[in-house]
Amino acid sequence: MREAQSLQSLMILISRCIEVLNLWKIACDHQFEVVTKDLTGPQKATLKDSTLKQLLKPDYEEVI
């Protein structure tokens, strides 16, 4: 049962990684400033301050 859950989590992580990499490719292919020009100030700040981990799993809260 745990193995199945681990494999499911891995599949979700890989899927999110692929999505982020595809979005990054689009941004690089189409000049990032053109892609983001219509974002609001707060949206641009959020994107700028986001880590890859936050982009892949936005509901993740790290416990320190």
PDBQT receptor file of N, H, CA, C and O in Angstrom, charges set to zero:
ATOM      1  N   MET A   1       0.822  -1.189   0.000  1.00  0.00    +0.000 N 
ATOM      2  CA  MET A   1       0.000   0.000   0.000  1.00  0.00    +0.000 C 
ATOM      3  C   MET A   1       0.870   1.258   0.000  1.00  0.00    +0.000 C 
ATOM      4  O   MET A   1       0.617   2.181  -0.774  1.00  0.00    +0.000 OA
ATOM      5  N   ARG A   2       1.896   1.305   0.864  1.00  0.00    +0.000 N 
ATOM      6  H   ARG A   2       2.101   0.555   1.493  1.00  0.00    +0.000 HD
ATOM      7  CA  ARG A   2       2.780   2.476   0.910  1.00  0.00    +0.000 C 
ATOM      8  C   ARG A   2       3.546   2.632  -0.388  1.00  0.00    +0.000 C 
ATOM      9  O   ARG A   2       3.786   3.748  -0.848  1.00  0.00    +0.000 OA
ATOM     10  N   GLU A   3       3.926   1.512  -0.973  1.00  0.00    +0.000 N 
ATOM     11  H   GLU A   3       3.731   0.605  -0.599  1.00  0.00    +0.000 HD
ATOM     12  CA  GLU A   3       4.657   1.570  -2.227  1.00  0.00    +0.000 C 
ATOM     13  C   GLU A   3       3.790   2.184  -3.324  1.00  0.00    +0.000 C 
ATOM     14  O   GLU A   3       4.274   2.986  -4.122  1.00  0.00    +0.000 OA
ATOM     15  N   ALA A   4       2.528   1.815  -3.368  1.00  0.00    +0.000 N 
ATOM     16  H   ALA A   4       2.135   1.163  -2.720  1.00  0.00    +0.000 HD
ATOM     17  CA  ALA A   4       1.605   2.369  -4.361  1.00  0.00    +0.000 C 
ATOM     18  C   ALA A   4       1.427   3.870  -4.153  1.00  0.00    +0.000 C 
ATOM     19  O   ALA A   4       1.373   4.632  -5.119  1.00  0.00    +0.000 OA
ATOM     20  N   GLN A   5       1.337   4.294  -2.894  1.00  0.00    +0.000 N 
ATOM     21  H   GLN A   5       1.381   3.675  -2.109  1.00  0.00    +0.000 HD
ATOM     22  CA  GLN A   5       1.205   5.725  -2.591  1.00  0.00    +0.000 C 
ATOM     23  C   GLN A   5       2.479   6.472  -2.987  1.00  0.00    +0.000 C 
ATOM     24  O   GLN A   5       2.413   7.579  -3.523  1.00  0.00    +0.000 OA
ATOM     25  N   SER A   6       3.622   5.872  -2.725  1.00  0.00    +0.000 N 
ATOM     26  H   SER A   6       3.675   4.973  -2.290  1.00  0.00    +0.000 HD
ATOM     27  CA  SER A   6       4.892   6.498  -3.095  1.00  0.00    +0.000 C 
ATOM     28  C   SER A   6       5.005   6.642  -4.608  1.00  0.00    +0.000 C 
ATOM     29  O   SER A   6       5.436   7.680  -5.109  1.00  0.00    +0.000 OA
ATOM     30  N   LEU A   7       4.618   5.604  -5.328  1.00  0.00    +0.000 N 
ATOM     31  H   LEU A   7       4.268   4.760  -4.921  1.00  0.00    +0.000 HD
ATOM     32  CA  LEU A   7       4.664   5.663  -6.788  1.00  0.00    +0.000 C 
ATOM     33  C   LEU A   7       3.694   6.709  -7.324  1.00  0.00    +0.000 C 
ATOM     34  O   LEU A   7       4.010   7.413  -8.283  1.00  0.00    +0.000 OA
ATOM     35  N   GLN A   8       2.533   6.816  -6.721  1.00  0.00    +0.000 N 
ATOM     36  H   GLN A   8       2.276   6.244  -5.942  1.00  0.00    +0.000 HD
ATOM     37  CA  GLN A   8       1.544   7.824  -7.126  1.00  0.00    +0.000 C 
ATOM     38  C   GLN A   8       2.104   9.230  -6.877  1.00  0.00    +0.000 C 
ATOM     39  O   GLN A   8       1.961  10.112  -7.724  1.00  0.00    +0.000 OA
ATOM     40  N   SER A   9       2.728   9.436  -5.739  1.00  0.00    +0.000 N 
ATOM     41  H   SER A   9       2.843   8.720  -5.051  1.00  0.00    +0.000 HD
ATOM     42  CA  SER A   9       3.329  10.736  -5.419  1.00  0.00    +0.000 C 
ATOM     43  C   SER A   9       4.453  11.061  -6.391  1.00  0.00    +0.000 C 
ATOM     44  O   SER A   9       4.588  12.207  -6.820  1.00  0.00    +0.000 OA
ATOM     45  N   LEU A  10       5.249  10.080  -6.738  1.00  0.00    +0.000 N 
ATOM     46  H   LEU A  10       5.140   9.149  -6.390  1.00  0.00    +0.000 HD
ATOM     47  CA  LEU A  10       6.329  10.272  -7.700  1.00  0.00    +0.000 C 
ATOM     48  C   LEU A  10       5.765  10.649  -9.070  1.00  0.00    +0.000 C 
ATOM     49  O   LEU A  10       6.302  11.528  -9.744  1.00  0.00    +0.000 OA
ATOM     50  N   MET A  11       4.703   9.998  -9.475  1.00  0.00    +0.000 N 
ATOM     51  H   MET A  11       4.266   9.284  -8.928  1.00  0.00    +0.000 HD
ATOM     52  CA  MET A  11       4.074  10.313 -10.757  1.00  0.00    +0.000 C 
ATOM     53  C   MET A  11       3.549  11.746 -10.769  1.00  0.00    +0.000 C 
ATOM     54  O   MET A  11       3.675  12.441 -11.778  1.00  0.00    +0.000 OA
ATOM     55  N   ILE A  12       2.969  12.190  -9.671  1.00  0.00    +0.000 N 
ATOM     56  H   ILE A  12       2.867  11.625  -8.851  1.00  0.00    +0.000 HD
ATOM     57  CA  ILE A  12       2.464  13.561  -9.570  1.00  0.00    +0.000 C 
ATOM     58  C   ILE A  12       3.628  14.541  -9.650  1.00  0.00    +0.000 C 
ATOM     59  O   ILE A  12       3.543  15.545 -10.357  1.00  0.00    +0.000 OA
ATOM     60  N   LEU A  13       4.713  14.261  -8.934  1.00  0.00    +0.000 N 
ATOM     61  H   LEU A  13       4.782  13.446  -8.359  1.00  0.00    +0.000 HD
ATOM     62  CA  LEU A  13       5.880  15.128  -8.959  1.00  0.00    +0.000 C 
ATOM     63  C   LEU A  13       6.465  15.229 -10.366  1.00  0.00    +0.000 C 
ATOM     64  O   LEU A  13       6.788  16.322 -10.831  1.00  0.00    +0.000 OA
ATOM     65  N   ILE A  14       6.599  14.106 -11.031  1.00  0.00    +0.000 N 
ATOM     66  H   ILE A  14       6.336  13.218 -10.653  1.00  0.00    +0.000 HD
ATOM     67  CA  ILE A  14       7.140  14.100 -12.400  1.00  0.00    +0.000 C 
ATOM     68  C   ILE A  14       6.229  14.880 -13.332  1.00  0.00    +0.000 C 
ATOM     69  O   ILE A  14       6.703  15.645 -14.173  1.00  0.00    +0.000 OA
ATOM     70  N   SER A  15       4.943  14.695 -13.190  1.00  0.00    +0.000 N 
ATOM     71  H   SER A  15       4.558  14.074 -12.508  1.00  0.00    +0.000 HD
ATOM     72  CA  SER A  15       3.979  15.424 -14.013  1.00  0.00    +0.000 C 
ATOM     73  C   SER A  15       4.097  16.932 -13.807  1.00  0.00    +0.000 C 
ATOM     74  O   SER A  15       4.072  17.703 -14.767  1.00  0.00    +0.000 OA
ATOM     75  N   ARG A  16       4.226  17.341 -12.560  1.00  0.00    +0.000 N 
ATOM     76  H   ARG A  16       4.246  16.715 -11.780  1.00  0.00    +0.000 HD
ATOM     77  CA  ARG A  16       4.368  18.773 -12.262  1.00  0.00    +0.000 C 
ATOM     78  C   ARG A  16       5.692  19.315 -12.787  1.00  0.00    +0.000 C 
ATOM     79  O   ARG A  16       5.749  20.441 -13.282  1.00  0.00    +0.000 OA
ATOM     80  N   CYS A  17       6.744  18.532 -12.685  1.00  0.00    +0.000 N 
ATOM     81  H   CYS A  17       6.698  17.617 -12.283  1.00  0.00    +0.000 HD
ATOM     82  CA  CYS A  17       8.049  18.944 -13.214  1.00  0.00    +0.000 C 
ATOM     83  C   CYS A  17       7.969  19.152 -14.724  1.00  0.00    +0.000 C 
ATOM     84  O   CYS A  17       8.477  20.141 -15.250  1.00  0.00    +0.000 OA
ATOM     85  N   ILE A  18       7.339  18.229 -15.400  1.00  0.00    +0.000 N 
ATOM     86  H   ILE A  18       6.927  17.425 -14.972  1.00  0.00    +0.000 HD
ATOM     87  CA  ILE A  18       7.182  18.337 -16.851  1.00  0.00    +0.000 C 
ATOM     88  C   ILE A  18       6.375  19.578 -17.203  1.00  0.00    +0.000 C 
ATOM     89  O   ILE A  18       6.716  20.288 -18.149  1.00  0.00    +0.000 OA
ATOM     90  N   GLU A  19       5.320  19.844 -16.462  1.00  0.00    +0.000 N 
ATOM     91  H   GLU A  19       5.044  19.267 -15.693  1.00  0.00    +0.000 HD
ATOM     92  CA  GLU A  19       4.499  21.022 -16.715  1.00  0.00    +0.000 C 
ATOM     93  C   GLU A  19       5.303  22.308 -16.525  1.00  0.00    +0.000 C 
ATOM     94  O   GLU A  19       5.221  23.220 -17.348  1.00  0.00    +0.000 OA
ATOM     95  N   VAL A  20       6.074  22.382 -15.450  1.00  0.00    +0.000 N 
ATOM     96  H   VAL A  20       6.141  21.641 -14.781  1.00  0.00    +0.000 HD
ATOM     97  CA  VAL A  20       6.892  23.571 -15.194  1.00  0.00    +0.000 C 
ATOM     98  C   VAL A  20       7.945  23.737 -16.287  1.00  0.00    +0.000 C 
ATOM     99  O   VAL A  20       8.166  24.847 -16.772  1.00  0.00    +0.000 OA
ATOM    100  N   LEU A  21       8.588  22.649 -16.674  1.00  0.00    +0.000 N 
ATOM    101  H   LEU A  21       8.408  21.747 -16.280  1.00  0.00    +0.000 HD
ATOM    102  CA  LEU A  21       9.600  22.739 -17.725  1.00  0.00    +0.000 C 
ATOM    103  C   LEU A  21       8.989  23.156 -19.065  1.00  0.00    +0.000 C 
ATOM    104  O   LEU A  21       9.601  23.915 -19.816  1.00  0.00    +0.000 OA
ATOM    105  N   ASN A  22       7.795  22.667 -19.363  1.00  0.00    +0.000 N 
ATOM    106  H   ASN A  22       7.298  22.050 -18.752  1.00  0.00    +0.000 HD
ATOM    107  CA  ASN A  22       7.111  23.083 -20.587  1.00  0.00    +0.000 C 
ATOM    108  C   ASN A  22       6.736  24.559 -20.533  1.00  0.00    +0.000 C 
ATOM    109  O   ASN A  22       6.859  25.270 -21.530  1.00  0.00    +0.000 OA
ATOM    110  N   LEU A  23       6.283  25.016 -19.383  1.00  0.00    +0.000 N 
ATOM    111  H   LEU A  23       6.183  24.438 -18.573  1.00  0.00    +0.000 HD
ATOM    112  CA  LEU A  23       5.968  26.438 -19.230  1.00  0.00    +0.000 C 
ATOM    113  C   LEU A  23       7.231  27.284 -19.366  1.00  0.00    +0.000 C 
ATOM    114  O   LEU A  23       7.209  28.354 -19.976  1.00  0.00    +0.000 OA
ATOM    115  N   TRP A  24       8.329  26.797 -18.794  1.00  0.00    +0.000 N 
ATOM    116  H   TRP A  24       8.346  25.928 -18.299  1.00  0.00    +0.000 HD
ATOM    117  CA  TRP A  24       9.600  27.514 -18.906  1.00  0.00    +0.000 C 
ATOM    118  C   TRP A  24      10.046  27.588 -20.366  1.00  0.00    +0.000 C 
ATOM    119  O   TRP A  24      10.549  28.619 -20.812  1.00  0.00    +0.000 OA
ATOM    120  N   LYS A  25       9.862  26.494 -21.110  1.00  0.00    +0.000 N 
ATOM    121  H   LYS A  25       9.453  25.657 -20.747  1.00  0.00    +0.000 HD
ATOM    122  CA  LYS A  25      10.214  26.480 -22.533  1.00  0.00    +0.000 C 
ATOM    123  C   LYS A  25       9.387  27.511 -23.292  1.00  0.00    +0.000 C 
ATOM    124  O   LYS A  25       9.916  28.233 -24.137  1.00  0.00    +0.000 OA
ATOM    125  N   ILE A  26       8.105  27.581 -22.997  1.00  0.00    +0.000 N 
ATOM    126  H   ILE A  26       7.676  26.994 -22.311  1.00  0.00    +0.000 HD
ATOM    127  CA  ILE A  26       7.246  28.582 -23.636  1.00  0.00    +0.000 C 
ATOM    128  C   ILE A  26       7.752  29.988 -23.315  1.00  0.00    +0.000 C 
ATOM    129  O   ILE A  26       7.841  30.844 -24.195  1.00  0.00    +0.000 OA
ATOM    130  N   ALA A  27       8.080  30.208 -22.053  1.00  0.00    +0.000 N 
ATOM    131  H   ALA A  27       8.008  29.512 -21.338  1.00  0.00    +0.000 HD
ATOM    132  CA  ALA A  27       8.574  31.527 -21.642  1.00  0.00    +0.000 C 
ATOM    133  C   ALA A  27       9.870  31.877 -22.364  1.00  0.00    +0.000 C 
ATOM    134  O   ALA A  27      10.057  33.020 -22.783  1.00  0.00    +0.000 OA
ATOM    135  N   CYS A  28      10.759  30.909 -22.513  1.00  0.00    +0.000 N 
ATOM    136  H   CYS A  28      10.607  29.981 -22.173  1.00  0.00    +0.000 HD
ATOM    137  CA  CYS A  28      12.032  31.162 -23.203  1.00  0.00    +0.000 C 
ATOM    138  C   CYS A  28      11.826  31.362 -24.702  1.00  0.00    +0.000 C 
ATOM    139  O   CYS A  28      12.464  32.223 -25.308  1.00  0.00    +0.000 OA
ATOM    140  N   ASP A  29      10.946  30.576 -25.293  1.00  0.00    +0.000 N 
ATOM    141  H   ASP A  29      10.429  29.877 -24.800  1.00  0.00    +0.000 HD
ATOM    142  CA  ASP A  29      10.691  30.664 -26.732  1.00  0.00    +0.000 C 
ATOM    143  C   ASP A  29       9.979  31.959 -27.113  1.00  0.00    +0.000 C 
ATOM    144  O   ASP A  29      10.136  32.446 -28.233  1.00  0.00    +0.000 OA
ATOM    145  N   HIS A  30       9.210  32.512 -26.205  1.00  0.00    +0.000 N 
ATOM    146  H   HIS A  30       9.083  32.117 -25.295  1.00  0.00    +0.000 HD
ATOM    147  CA  HIS A  30       8.378  33.668 -26.532  1.00  0.00    +0.000 C 
ATOM    148  C   HIS A  30       8.732  34.904 -25.723  1.00  0.00    +0.000 C 
ATOM    149  O   HIS A  30       7.862  35.729 -25.447  1.00  0.00    +0.000 OA
ATOM    150  N   GLN A  31       9.959  35.042 -25.347  1.00  0.00    +0.000 N 
ATOM    151  H   GLN A  31      10.666  34.372 -25.571  1.00  0.00    +0.000 HD
ATOM    152  CA  GLN A  31      10.449  36.185 -24.589  1.00  0.00    +0.000 C 
ATOM    153  C   GLN A  31       9.616  36.370 -23.322  1.00  0.00    +0.000 C 
ATOM    154  O   GLN A  31       8.458  36.785 -23.372  1.00  0.00    +0.000 OA
ATOM    155  N   PHE A  32      10.224  36.058 -22.212  1.00  0.00    +0.000 N 
ATOM    156  H   PHE A  32      11.164  35.721 -22.172  1.00  0.00    +0.000 HD
ATOM    157  CA  PHE A  32       9.538  36.029 -20.919  1.00  0.00    +0.000 C 
ATOM    158  C   PHE A  32       8.793  37.330 -20.626  1.00  0.00    +0.000 C 
ATOM    159  O   PHE A  32       7.690  37.295 -20.081  1.00  0.00    +0.000 OA
ATOM    160  N   GLU A  33       9.375  38.472 -20.978  1.00  0.00    +0.000 N 
ATOM    161  H   GLU A  33      10.271  38.501 -21.421  1.00  0.00    +0.000 HD
ATOM    162  CA  GLU A  33       8.721  39.742 -20.681  1.00  0.00    +0.000 C 
ATOM    163  C   GLU A  33       7.425  39.914 -21.470  1.00  0.00    +0.000 C 
ATOM    164  O   GLU A  33       6.504  40.582 -21.002  1.00  0.00    +0.000 OA
ATOM    165  N   VAL A  34       7.342  39.321 -22.657  1.00  0.00    +0.000 N 
ATOM    166  H   VAL A  34       8.090  38.778 -23.038  1.00  0.00    +0.000 HD
ATOM    167  CA  VAL A  34       6.112  39.382 -23.446  1.00  0.00    +0.000 C 
ATOM    168  C   VAL A  34       5.040  38.498 -22.803  1.00  0.00    +0.000 C 
ATOM    169  O   VAL A  34       3.870  38.876 -22.739  1.00  0.00    +0.000 OA
ATOM    170  N   VAL A  35       5.450  37.318 -22.329  1.00  0.00    +0.000 N 
ATOM    171  H   VAL A  35       6.400  37.011 -22.382  1.00  0.00    +0.000 HD
ATOM    172  CA  VAL A  35       4.512  36.385 -21.702  1.00  0.00    +0.000 C 
ATOM    173  C   VAL A  35       3.943  36.973 -20.416  1.00  0.00    +0.000 C 
ATOM    174  O   VAL A  35       2.769  36.769 -20.108  1.00  0.00    +0.000 OA
ATOM    175  N   THR A  36       4.767  37.702 -19.663  1.00  0.00    +0.000 N 
ATOM    176  H   THR A  36       5.721  37.868 -19.914  1.00  0.00    +0.000 HD
ATOM    177  CA  THR A  36       4.351  38.198 -18.343  1.00  0.00    +0.000 C 
ATOM    178  C   THR A  36       3.888  39.653 -18.341  1.00  0.00    +0.000 C 
ATOM    179  O   THR A  36       3.566  40.181 -17.276  1.00  0.00    +0.000 OA
ATOM    180  N   LYS A  37       3.844  40.306 -19.475  1.00  0.00    +0.000 N 
ATOM    181  H   LYS A  37       4.105  39.877 -20.340  1.00  0.00    +0.000 HD
ATOM    182  CA  LYS A  37       3.532  41.734 -19.501  1.00  0.00    +0.000 C 
ATOM    183  C   LYS A  37       2.144  42.065 -18.961  1.00  0.00    +0.000 C 
ATOM    184  O   LYS A  37       1.945  43.161 -18.438  1.00  0.00    +0.000 OA
ATOM    185  N   ASP A  38       1.184  41.158 -19.070  1.00  0.00    +0.000 N 
ATOM    186  H   ASP A  38       1.346  40.267 -19.494  1.00  0.00    +0.000 HD
ATOM    187  CA  ASP A  38      -0.174  41.426 -18.614  1.00  0.00    +0.000 C 
ATOM    188  C   ASP A  38      -0.425  41.031 -17.160  1.00  0.00    +0.000 C 
ATOM    189  O   ASP A  38      -1.536  41.197 -16.657  1.00  0.00    +0.000 OA
ATOM    190  N   LEU A  39       0.597  40.509 -16.484  1.00  0.00    +0.000 N 
ATOM    191  H   LEU A  39       1.500  40.374 -16.893  1.00  0.00    +0.000 HD
ATOM    192  CA  LEU A  39       0.439  40.173 -15.072  1.00  0.00    +0.000 C 
ATOM    193  C   LEU A  39       0.355  41.454 -14.244  1.00  0.00    +0.000 C 
ATOM    194  O   LEU A  39       0.958  42.469 -14.594  1.00  0.00    +0.000 OA
ATOM    195  N   THR A  40      -0.388  41.398 -13.158  1.00  0.00    +0.000 N 
ATOM    196  H   THR A  40      -0.877  40.574 -12.874  1.00  0.00    +0.000 HD
ATOM    197  CA  THR A  40      -0.453  42.539 -12.253  1.00  0.00    +0.000 C 
ATOM    198  C   THR A  40       0.834  42.610 -11.441  1.00  0.00    +0.000 C 
ATOM    199  O   THR A  40       1.615  41.658 -11.430  1.00  0.00    +0.000 OA
ATOM    200  N   GLY A  41       1.057  43.723 -10.768  1.00  0.00    +0.000 N 
ATOM    201  H   GLY A  41       0.422  44.496 -10.777  1.00  0.00    +0.000 HD
ATOM    202  CA  GLY A  41       2.241  43.879  -9.924  1.00  0.00    +0.000 C 
ATOM    203  C   GLY A  41       2.376  42.774  -8.893  1.00  0.00    +0.000 C 
ATOM    204  O   GLY A  41       3.449  42.183  -8.767  1.00  0.00    +0.000 OA
ATOM    205  N   PRO A  42       1.298  42.473  -8.140  1.00  0.00    +0.000 N 
ATOM    206  CA  PRO A  42       1.392  41.387  -7.156  1.00  0.00    +0.000 C 
ATOM    207  C   PRO A  42       1.660  40.017  -7.792  1.00  0.00    +0.000 C 
ATOM    208  O   PRO A  42       2.373  39.198  -7.213  1.00  0.00    +0.000 OA
ATOM    209  N   GLN A  43       1.101  39.766  -8.962  1.00  0.00    +0.000 N 
ATOM    210  H   GLN A  43       0.521  40.431  -9.432  1.00  0.00    +0.000 HD
ATOM    211  CA  GLN A  43       1.344  38.494  -9.639  1.00  0.00    +0.000 C 
ATOM    212  C   GLN A  43       2.810  38.384 -10.055  1.00  0.00    +0.000 C 
ATOM    213  O   GLN A  43       3.422  37.325  -9.915  1.00  0.00    +0.000 OA
ATOM    214  N   LYS A  44       3.369  39.475 -10.566  1.00  0.00    +0.000 N 
ATOM    215  H   LYS A  44       2.873  40.335 -10.680  1.00  0.00    +0.000 HD
ATOM    216  CA  LYS A  44       4.787  39.474 -10.946  1.00  0.00    +0.000 C 
ATOM    217  C   LYS A  44       5.670  39.259  -9.721  1.00  0.00    +0.000 C 
ATOM    218  O   LYS A  44       6.661  38.533  -9.788  1.00  0.00    +0.000 OA
ATOM    219  N   ALA A  45       5.312  39.891  -8.601  1.00  0.00    +0.000 N 
ATOM    220  H   ALA A  45       4.507  40.482  -8.546  1.00  0.00    +0.000 HD
ATOM    221  CA  ALA A  45       6.096  39.732  -7.374  1.00  0.00    +0.000 C 
ATOM    222  C   ALA A  45       6.035  38.290  -6.883  1.00  0.00    +0.000 C 
ATOM    223  O   ALA A  45       7.045  37.734  -6.453  1.00  0.00    +0.000 OA
ATOM    224  N   THR A  46       4.853  37.686  -6.948  1.00  0.00    +0.000 N 
ATOM    225  H   THR A  46       4.032  38.137  -7.297  1.00  0.00    +0.000 HD
ATOM    226  CA  THR A  46       4.689  36.300  -6.524  1.00  0.00    +0.000 C 
ATOM    227  C   THR A  46       5.528  35.379  -7.396  1.00  0.00    +0.000 C 
ATOM    228  O   THR A  46       6.207  34.490  -6.883  1.00  0.00    +0.000 OA
ATOM    229  N   LEU A  47       5.490  35.581  -8.705  1.00  0.00    +0.000 N 
ATOM    230  H   LEU A  47       4.939  36.304  -9.122  1.00  0.00    +0.000 HD
ATOM    231  CA  LEU A  47       6.275  34.762  -9.621  1.00  0.00    +0.000 C 
ATOM    232  C   LEU A  47       7.766  34.938  -9.360  1.00  0.00    +0.000 C 
ATOM    233  O   LEU A  47       8.524  33.968  -9.357  1.00  0.00    +0.000 OA
ATOM    234  N   LYS A  48       8.175  36.168  -9.146  1.00  0.00    +0.000 N 
ATOM    235  H   LYS A  48       7.559  36.956  -9.149  1.00  0.00    +0.000 HD
ATOM    236  CA  LYS A  48       9.586  36.457  -8.904  1.00  0.00    +0.000 C 
ATOM    237  C   LYS A  48      10.082  35.807  -7.619  1.00  0.00    +0.000 C 
ATOM    238  O   LYS A  48      11.217  35.335  -7.560  1.00  0.00    +0.000 OA
ATOM    239  N   ASP A  49       9.242  35.780  -6.593  1.00  0.00    +0.000 N 
ATOM    240  H   ASP A  49       8.320  36.164  -6.640  1.00  0.00    +0.000 HD
ATOM    241  CA  ASP A  49       9.641  35.256  -5.291  1.00  0.00    +0.000 C 
ATOM    242  C   ASP A  49       9.425  33.757  -5.136  1.00  0.00    +0.000 C 
ATOM    243  O   ASP A  49       9.785  33.189  -4.105  1.00  0.00    +0.000 OA
ATOM    244  N   SER A  50       8.846  33.109  -6.135  1.00  0.00    +0.000 N 
ATOM    245  H   SER A  50       8.554  33.571  -6.973  1.00  0.00    +0.000 HD
ATOM    246  CA  SER A  50       8.540  31.684  -6.050  1.00  0.00    +0.000 C 
ATOM    247  C   SER A  50       9.778  30.833  -6.271  1.00  0.00    +0.000 C 
ATOM    248  O   SER A  50      10.628  31.144  -7.106  1.00  0.00    +0.000 OA
ATOM    249  N   THR A  51       9.859  29.766  -5.514  1.00  0.00    +0.000 N 
ATOM    250  H   THR A  51       9.169  29.513  -4.836  1.00  0.00    +0.000 HD
ATOM    251  CA  THR A  51      10.911  28.776  -5.720  1.00  0.00    +0.000 C 
ATOM    252  C   THR A  51      10.367  27.676  -6.623  1.00  0.00    +0.000 C 
ATOM    253  O   THR A  51       9.159  27.589  -6.843  1.00  0.00    +0.000 OA
ATOM    254  N   LEU A  52      11.247  26.848  -7.139  1.00  0.00    +0.000 N 
ATOM    255  H   LEU A  52      12.228  26.919  -6.960  1.00  0.00    +0.000 HD
ATOM    256  CA  LEU A  52      10.806  25.731  -7.962  1.00  0.00    +0.000 C 
ATOM    257  C   LEU A  52       9.899  24.809  -7.156  1.00  0.00    +0.000 C 
ATOM    258  O   LEU A  52       8.904  24.301  -7.674  1.00  0.00    +0.000 OA
ATOM    259  N   LYS A  53      10.244  24.594  -5.888  1.00  0.00    +0.000 N 
ATOM    260  H   LYS A  53      11.052  25.007  -5.467  1.00  0.00    +0.000 HD
ATOM    261  CA  LYS A  53       9.419  23.744  -5.028  1.00  0.00    +0.000 C 
ATOM    262  C   LYS A  53       8.004  24.303  -4.920  1.00  0.00    +0.000 C 
ATOM    263  O   LYS A  53       7.035  23.545  -4.968  1.00  0.00    +0.000 OA
ATOM    264  N   GLN A  54       7.877  25.627  -4.774  1.00  0.00    +0.000 N 
ATOM    265  H   GLN A  54       8.664  26.242  -4.735  1.00  0.00    +0.000 HD
ATOM    266  CA  GLN A  54       6.552  26.244  -4.666  1.00  0.00    +0.000 C 
ATOM    267  C   GLN A  54       5.785  26.137  -5.978  1.00  0.00    +0.000 C 
ATOM    268  O   GLN A  54       4.563  25.987  -5.970  1.00  0.00    +0.000 OA
ATOM    269  N   LEU A  55       6.487  26.214  -7.099  1.00  0.00    +0.000 N 
ATOM    270  H   LEU A  55       7.479  26.336  -7.106  1.00  0.00    +0.000 HD
ATOM    271  CA  LEU A  55       5.814  26.074  -8.384  1.00  0.00    +0.000 C 
ATOM    272  C   LEU A  55       5.334  24.642  -8.607  1.00  0.00    +0.000 C 
ATOM    273  O   LEU A  55       4.265  24.416  -9.175  1.00  0.00    +0.000 OA
ATOM    274  N   LEU A  56       6.139  23.675  -8.152  1.00  0.00    +0.000 N 
ATOM    275  H   LEU A  56       7.007  23.859  -7.690  1.00  0.00    +0.000 HD
ATOM    276  CA  LEU A  56       5.779  22.273  -8.339  1.00  0.00    +0.000 C 
ATOM    277  C   LEU A  56       4.699  21.822  -7.370  1.00  0.00    +0.000 C 
ATOM    278  O   LEU A  56       3.838  21.017  -7.725  1.00  0.00    +0.000 OA
ATOM    279  N   LYS A  57       4.741  22.333  -6.162  1.00  0.00    +0.000 N 
ATOM    280  H   LYS A  57       5.440  22.987  -5.874  1.00  0.00    +0.000 HD
ATOM    281  CA  LYS A  57       3.782  21.905  -5.147  1.00  0.00    +0.000 C 
ATOM    282  C   LYS A  57       3.372  23.119  -4.318  1.00  0.00    +0.000 C 
ATOM    283  O   LYS A  57       3.861  23.300  -3.203  1.00  0.00    +0.000 OA
ATOM    284  N   PRO A  58       2.473  23.957  -4.858  1.00  0.00    +0.000 N 
ATOM    285  CA  PRO A  58       2.123  25.208  -4.202  1.00  0.00    +0.000 C 
ATOM    286  C   PRO A  58       1.427  25.052  -2.849  1.00  0.00    +0.000 C 
ATOM    287  O   PRO A  58       1.425  25.992  -2.054  1.00  0.00    +0.000 OA
ATOM    288  N   ASP A  59       0.844  23.903  -2.574  1.00  0.00    +0.000 N 
ATOM    289  H   ASP A  59       0.846  23.140  -3.220  1.00  0.00    +0.000 HD
ATOM    290  CA  ASP A  59       0.145  23.693  -1.301  1.00  0.00    +0.000 C 
ATOM    291  C   ASP A  59       1.081  23.160  -0.216  1.00  0.00    +0.000 C 
ATOM    292  O   ASP A  59       0.642  22.873   0.898  1.00  0.00    +0.000 OA
ATOM    293  N   TYR A  60       2.371  23.027  -0.539  1.00  0.00    +0.000 N 
ATOM    294  H   TYR A  60       2.728  23.260  -1.443  1.00  0.00    +0.000 HD
ATOM    295  CA  TYR A  60       3.353  22.486   0.409  1.00  0.00    +0.000 C 
ATOM    296  C   TYR A  60       3.770  23.554   1.391  1.00  0.00    +0.000 C 
ATOM    297  O   TYR A  60       4.137  24.661   0.996  1.00  0.00    +0.000 OA
ATOM    298  N   GLU A  61       3.714  23.228   2.676  1.00  0.00    +0.000 N 
ATOM    299  H   GLU A  61       3.416  22.329   2.997  1.00  0.00    +0.000 HD
ATOM    300  CA  GLU A  61       4.177  24.143   3.714  1.00  0.00    +0.000 C 
ATOM    301  C   GLU A  61       5.331  23.471   4.444  1.00  0.00    +0.000 C 
ATOM    302  O   GLU A  61       5.158  22.427   5.072  1.00  0.00    +0.000 OA
ATOM    303  N   GLU A  62       6.485  24.069   4.356  1.00  0.00    +0.000 N 
ATOM    304  H   GLU A  62       6.625  24.917   3.846  1.00  0.00    +0.000 HD
ATOM    305  CA  GLU A  62       7.671  23.501   4.977  1.00  0.00    +0.000 C 
ATOM    306  C   GLU A  62       7.651  23.795   6.473  1.00  0.00    +0.000 C 
ATOM    307  O   GLU A  62       7.429  24.935   6.882  1.00  0.00    +0.000 OA
ATOM    308  N   VAL A  63       7.879  22.788   7.274  1.00  0.00    +0.000 N 
ATOM    309  H   VAL A  63       8.060  21.862   6.942  1.00  0.00    +0.000 HD
ATOM    310  CA  VAL A  63       7.924  22.941   8.718  1.00  0.00    +0.000 C 
ATOM    311  C   VAL A  63       9.384  23.039   9.123  1.00  0.00    +0.000 C 
ATOM    312  O   VAL A  63      10.186  22.156   8.820  1.00  0.00    +0.000 OA
ATOM    313  N   ILE A  64       9.716  24.113   9.807  1.00  0.00    +0.000 N 
ATOM    314  H   ILE A  64       9.064  24.831  10.053  1.00  0.00    +0.000 HD
ATOM    315  CA  ILE A  64      11.110  24.325  10.213  1.00  0.00    +0.000 C 
ATOM    316  C   ILE A  64      11.296  23.859  11.645  1.00  0.00    +0.000 C 
ATOM    317  O   ILE A  64      12.399  23.948  12.184  1.00  0.00    +0.000 OA
TER     318      ILE A  64
